Amino acid sequence: QVQVVESGGGLVQPGGSLRLSCTASGLTFSNYAMTWYRQTPGKERDMVATIASPGGSTDYADSVKGRFTISRDNAKNTVYLQMNSLKLEDTAVYYCKAQRPAFRVAYWGQGTQVIVSS
């Protein structure tokens, strides 16, 4: 079956960096657009960054443009989110989603917690 697993979260000081990873198995990874979302308690899950299949085209939420970079390695079935210049408001649970273009079915990971705190 399909599994999507995020990793790399943790505690970081403001201005610091983290790299999140998301590995998907049980699917043809290169066929899937990969998207990072984040969610804080009581709020909706918001899109952070997305990368098209098999790769190249990216898009970012305005709040992270210039600070976050999404990339993918299709040979490793993995998508990354490099987060630099982290701010307190970046604190959230970060989720990874795999979805084929024009298909409704999406596969989500369990999330990884990022805490930005001094």
ABEGO torsion letter per residue (X at the ends): XBBBBBBGBEBBBBGBBBBBBBBBBGBBAAABBBBBBBBBBGBBBBBABBBBOAEGBBBBBAAABGABBBBBBAAAGBBBBBBBGBBAAABBBBBBBBBBBGBABBBBBAEBBBBBBX
